[in-house]
Amino acid sequence: MSELPFAISLEVGSSLANRTGSWRVERPRYVDRLPPCNDACPAGENVQRWLYLAEEGSYEEAWRALVEDNPMPAIMGRVCYRPCETACNRAHLDEAVGINAVERFLGDLAIDRGWRLPEPAPDGGARVLVVGGGPGGLSAAYHLRRLGHRVRLVDSSAALGGMMRYGIPKYRLPRSALEAEVARIAAMGVDVELGTPVHDLAAAMRDGGFDAAVLAVGAQLAHRAYIPAGDSARVLDAVALLRSMEGEAPPSLGRRVVVYGGGDTAMDAARTARRLGASDAIVVYRRTKERMPAHAVEVEEAAEEGVAMKWLSTITQMEAGRLVLEKMVLDEHGFPQPTGELEVLQADSVVLALGQDTDLSLVGGLDDVAVRDGALEVDDGLMTGHPGIFGVGDATNAERTVTTAVGQGKKAARAVDAWLAGTPLERPVRHQLASFELLNTWYYDDAPKTMRGRLEPARRTGTFDEVEAGLDESDALFEARRCLSCGNCFECDNCFGVCPDNAVIKLGPNERYEFDYDYCKGCGICAQECPCGAIVMEPEGI
Amino acid sequence: MTPGQPVRFFQVGSFAAGNRLLAPEMRTVQSDATRANSLTSGHRACQGCGEALGARYVLDTAMRATGGRLIAVNATGCLEVFTTPYPETSWRVPWLHSLFANAASVATGVAATLDAQGRNEVRVLAQAGDGGTVDIGFAALSGLFERNDDVLYVCYDNQAYMNTGVQRSGATPPAARTATTEALGPEPGNPFGQGKNLPLIAMAHNIPYVATATVAELHDLEAKVLKAMTMHGARYLHVLVPCPLGWGSAPAATIELARLAKESGLFAVFEAERGEVTASSSIRHQVPVEAYLRPQSRYRHLFDDTGAVLRPDIVGRLQALADANIARFDLLKSAS
């Protein structure tokens, strides 16, 4: 012991000689877990990451983190069906975080401020043909360009966008947002060729000298069903109706319009009919509301706009001015069965929205490309049976949403890149899911969701103006800050604060923390009190 | 459009020690990498000790409030034993221990000496466990209050004499099993109707400031220490510090139990000045008392092996105590 001043018996902080870490039977460890929003996102966005950046008001960085995965946030912030919000843990507390609204805010801000997408990697020399300029094709083209490949994007239509332009009505997706985000991708040096249908893929690849191809041809053909129809019955399909809204003169539908089908396209057709002047738009569907494939938000908005629904009904005959419906009942398997009970419904026109099929005649000459149930068969890496030919989006049997197509476009681009390099496709390690039970929600304040404004229903039916409004900055910031950061440290200092043994070392901003195992007794308070479930206790090795 | 909402900073980790969205000076002392660590590593407290945590919270805050000009006087008890086994000490503040009963008197003497020396900028803090406060040191403490000496006296209440083997103290709650109140007979554990509520006794002395706090709400605890250090005269702070050993609880559950004590209403968190209650902390998510009792083996005799209530009569009486606190201190008002 050294010389101590008068009356001082022990040296300051001398207990540091006592390494209490030797008491430990369990040790804490910091982990990262997969947040449910990220897990649910079909586009593979790192939602939590860009919300984290947005929380600080670093909007450009947030947008940059977003476009790492999805180059079209302004579109996504309008048309996505938000599986992230369905999965959000905050829903167990008050309401899910309004992720989609923040995404739209960032997307619109980027357009406003003219932020540019990241520069492509140096040219690797490979040439890739992308067939189809919808969300899947655009996403593939973007990610291929970023990986340094030369891309030619061909589409049979006069403008890019695919079903985002020719299928999604303007009141859901204003064309200004679409144009801006599509143009931004094209400006990355994508060689775009419009009005060019590809009839023979093998020939197109040979003639153009392409090393690989991504098929993103979508599902553009209206599914047909045989319904006896009188000569003068006015029958058209929903795909043609929605497509005709883009440019050409809209068809005349009359005052009473019946839409047959229960999907999102049926809702879009009925809502479009209302806007075209139909006083009555009636959706006829053979099963019940609960079993409709349409997303709830679409059904709700359609109902607000005065669209009527007729459940458990099929159309058995169509004549001029009237339809014959048959009532159905659901059997024990949930399938509709006819009852023989008939009913007459007045209708000036009938719009069929019975699903869409894919035109895959372009691969007709390629025997090794398999087509099953009208969809391209692809492997885990989205490659067809023909080496170097990949398929994405509606043309495969993936879920038919814009978001899924965007995610598949990214995945296909990475698969093409790996295939060209002759390396196996690397799959990121998926962390364990950050489920709600892992959180300590005491630490979060109550903060209900910010509601997005919607156009008054009475004003909607007369116009194609956008229905849902965006958030202003303070609302978007509020919403971003409702994120719980499930499963990933957000540097709240709680572990550092609650350790009775000062055994947590704070490393500074963005560097997180470290345990001091010399003194950690393994009590587990840090893990118990971590708000976001980013600490685990593990048995100590002997 | 919805009207713009004011941007608030506490949605993320609102109640946590820190918050990266807040200006550093608005975060807790404990979130500061340069905090004093008045009670440093290597101490011999049990795993998950609430008292070690509470003492560091209080002293680090007092160190910040005084710019490091602080002298701490300690009564005998766990805190003294586990921090200073000869030849080591965990203290990084000037620290003085004399006897079990006389911490208040020694603190009075230190304050008087500093005053005589004209060093009024150096502040005095006395600290003790519940035994050293409500039983053994009570006379000296009452004298300190009566004289209104310039000392902040802090009681870390773990509700029994823990380091000598969990004997009952005047602060042990009803029905709790201790080594001297066994869980036997028709009324197992500590009898109802006894014990001392020292915050109320302190208020009866009309001293400038009395407050209660728990280790579960750091922001609240630090605010009370900071406030106490802006005042002079006798001040009393009573901090609930769960004890895994004596309460028979998991070491990891220390903060959770302190939280449940407050959220059930069994432990009222409030402030009083000159004998009048001036503020109380509302319950955020009320829980029945059994949620607090069940994880502690000192109350095991109230539940069967499946966790079902075995003695609804006793649990009911404890709930009545919580309800009385809620009414008395207005603990269910909505947070403003």
Chai-1 contact restraints between the chains, C-beta under 6 A:
chainA,res_idxA,chainB,res_idxB,connection_type,confidence,min_distance_angstrom,max_distance_angstrom,comment,restraint_id
A,L10,B,T89,contact,1.0,0.0,6.0,A-B,restraint_1
A,V12,B,R92,contact,1.0,0.0,6.0,A-B,restraint_2
A,G13,B,T40,contact,1.0,0.0,6.0,A-B,restraint_3
A,G13,B,R92,contact,1.0,0.0,6.0,A-B,restraint_4
A,S14,B,E88,contact,1.0,0.0,6.0,A-B,restraint_5
A,S14,B,T89,contact,1.0,0.0,6.0,A-B,restraint_6
A,S15,B,G42,contact,1.0,0.0,6.0,A-B,restraint_7
A,S15,B,H43,contact,1.0,0.0,6.0,A-B,restraint_8
A,S15,B,E88,contact,1.0,0.0,6.0,A-B,restraint_9
A,S15,B,S90,contact,1.0,0.0,6.0,A-B,restraint_10
A,L16,B,G42,contact,1.0,0.0,6.0,A-B,restraint_11
A,N18,B,G42,contact,1.0,0.0,6.0,A-B,restraint_12
A,T20,B,G42,contact,1.0,0.0,6.0,A-B,restraint_13
A,Y443,B,G13,contact,1.0,0.0,6.0,A-B,restraint_14
A,Y443,B,F15,contact,1.0,0.0,6.0,A-B,restraint_15
A,Y443,B,A16,contact,1.0,0.0,6.0,A-B,restraint_16
A,D445,B,F10,contact,1.0,0.0,6.0,A-B,restraint_17
A,D445,B,Q11,contact,1.0,0.0,6.0,A-B,restraint_18
A,D445,B,S14,contact,1.0,0.0,6.0,A-B,restraint_19
A,A447,B,Q11,contact,1.0,0.0,6.0,A-B,restraint_20
A,M451,B,T2,contact,1.0,0.0,6.0,A-B,restraint_21
A,G453,B,M1,contact,1.0,0.0,6.0,A-B,restraint_22
A,G453,B,T2,contact,1.0,0.0,6.0,A-B,restraint_23
A,A469,B,M1,contact,1.0,0.0,6.0,A-B,restraint_24
A,D472,B,G4,contact,1.0,0.0,6.0,A-B,restraint_25
A,S474,B,G4,contact,1.0,0.0,6.0,A-B,restraint_26
A,S474,B,Q5,contact,1.0,0.0,6.0,A-B,restraint_27
A,S474,B,V7,contact,1.0,0.0,6.0,A-B,restraint_28
A,D475,B,Q5,contact,1.0,0.0,6.0,A-B,restraint_29
A,L477,B,V7,contact,1.0,0.0,6.0,A-B,restraint_30
A,F478,B,Q5,contact,1.0,0.0,6.0,A-B,restraint_31
A,F478,B,V7,contact,1.0,0.0,6.0,A-B,restraint_32
A,R481,B,Q11,contact,1.0,0.0,6.0,A-B,restraint_33
A,R481,B,V12,contact,1.0,0.0,6.0,A-B,restraint_34
A,R482,B,Q11,contact,1.0,0.0,6.0,A-B,restraint_35
A,E491,B,R20,contact,1.0,0.0,6.0,A-B,restraint_36
A,C492,B,G13,contact,1.0,0.0,6.0,A-B,restraint_37
A,C492,B,A16,contact,1.0,0.0,6.0,A-B,restraint_38
A,C492,B,G18,contact,1.0,0.0,6.0,A-B,restraint_39
A,D493,B,A17,contact,1.0,0.0,6.0,A-B,restraint_40
A,D493,B,G18,contact,1.0,0.0,6.0,A-B,restraint_41
A,D493,B,S31,contact,1.0,0.0,6.0,A-B,restraint_42
A,N494,B,A16,contact,1.0,0.0,6.0,A-B,restraint_43
A,N494,B,A17,contact,1.0,0.0,6.0,A-B,restraint_44
A,G497,B,A17,contact,1.0,0.0,6.0,A-B,restraint_45
A,G497,B,Q30,contact,1.0,0.0,6.0,A-B,restraint_46
A,G497,B,S31,contact,1.0,0.0,6.0,A-B,restraint_47
A,P500,B,C49,contact,1.0,0.0,6.0,A-B,restraint_48
A,P500,B,A52,contact,1.0,0.0,6.0,A-B,restraint_49
A,P500,B,L53,contact,1.0,0.0,6.0,A-B,restraint_50
A,D501,B,S41,contact,1.0,0.0,6.0,A-B,restraint_51
A,N502,B,N37,contact,1.0,0.0,6.0,A-B,restraint_52
A,N502,B,T40,contact,1.0,0.0,6.0,A-B,restraint_53
A,N502,B,S41,contact,1.0,0.0,6.0,A-B,restraint_54
A,K506,B,A33,contact,1.0,0.0,6.0,A-B,restraint_55
A,Y519,B,S41,contact,1.0,0.0,6.0,A-B,restraint_56
A,K521,B,Q47,contact,1.0,0.0,6.0,A-B,restraint_57
A,C523,B,Q47,contact,1.0,0.0,6.0,A-B,restraint_58
A,C523,B,G48,contact,1.0,0.0,6.0,A-B,restraint_59
A,C523,B,P251,contact,1.0,0.0,6.0,A-B,restraint_60
A,G524,B,A252,contact,1.0,0.0,6.0,A-B,restraint_61
A,I525,B,G48,contact,1.0,0.0,6.0,A-B,restraint_62
A,I525,B,A252,contact,1.0,0.0,6.0,A-B,restraint_63
A,I525,B,T254,contact,1.0,0.0,6.0,A-B,restraint_64
A,I525,B,I255,contact,1.0,0.0,6.0,A-B,restraint_65
A,Q528,B,A252,contact,1.0,0.0,6.0,A-B,restraint_66
A,E529,B,I255,contact,1.0,0.0,6.0,A-B,restraint_67
A,P531,B,G13,contact,1.0,0.0,6.0,A-B,restraint_68
A,P531,B,A16,contact,1.0,0.0,6.0,A-B,restraint_69
